[in-house]
Amino acid sequence: MRESVEHCYRRSALKDPVFMAGAIALYTCVLTAPAHAYLDPGTGSFLFQLLVGALVGGIFVIKSYWLRLKNWFSGSVNNVEKVDKTDAPDQKDHQ
C-alpha cells in the first residue's frame, strides 16, 4: 500500500520546471528558421543609448530611495540646511 501512495506523489517530467525550460530552450535554438533580417548601424547606437539611459535611471532611483531610507533611520526630515533669512540679501539692495 505504501508504494502506491508514494508513486502518486512523484513528479512527472512535464511538470518539472527545469525540464520544461530545457525543452523550450532546445526547441528555440534548434528548430527555428533563419530570420534574414537587417540591422542598420543606427540600431547599435540606439541600443547603447537605451542601456546607458537605463543604467543612469536605475542609479538615480537607487540613490533616491537610499537617501529616503537613510533619512528615515536618522530621523531627519530634510538633509538640506535651511538658509537663515537674515543672511539672504534684501530685494531693495539690488534695485
N, C-alpha and C positions, 0 to 999 in steps of 0.2 A: 504494500500500500504506500509506503514512504517513497519508493522510487517513482511512482506515477505522479505524485504530488510535486516532486522536485522537477520532473520533466515539464510540467505545465508552466513553471515559473522561469524556465530558461529562455533567454532572449533569442529571437531568430536573427539571421544575418541581415534581413531587410530593415529591422528596427534598430540596428546598431548605427549610431550617427557617424562613427569613424568609417565604417564600411560604406555607408551611403556617400560620404564626402569623397572617399577614394574612387568610388564608381562614377560619380559625377565629374571629377577631375579627369579620369581616364577617358570618359566619353567626350569631354570638351577638347582635350588635347589630341585625341586620335581620330575622331570621326567628324571633325569639322572641315568644311570646304574652304579653299583659299578665298580671300575677300577681294583681291585685285583692287585695292584702294590706294589712293594717292594722298600723301600728307605733304603739303607745301611747307616751305621754310618758316612761314609765319606761325605755324602750329607749334613749333618748338618754343618760340619766344612767348606765345600765349600760355603754354603750359608752365613755363618758367615763371611768368608773372603771376599765374594762379597759385603756384607753390609759394612764392615769396609773400604774396598777399595773405595767404592762409597762415603762414608762419608768423608774420607780423601781427595779424589779427589775434592769433592764439596767444602770443606773448602779451599783448595788451589786455586780453580778457583775464589771463592768469595773474598779471600784475594788479589789475583792478580788484579781483577777488582776494588776492593776497593782502592788499592794503586794508580792505574791509575786515578781513579776518584778524589782522594784526591790531587794527584799531579797536575791534570788539574785545579782544583779550586784554589790551592795555587800558581800556575804559575811556579812551579819549574819543570825543565826538568828531573832531576835525584836527588834522595834523598841521594845517596851515596856521601860522601865527597871525593873530589879528593885529592890524596896524592901529596904533593909538591915534585917535582923531586929532590930537594936539600936535602930532608930528607931521600931519598932512598939510601941504601948503594951501592957503586960502585962495579962493577964486578971485578975490579982489587984487591980489598981488600980481596976477598975470594980465590984468587989463591995462 
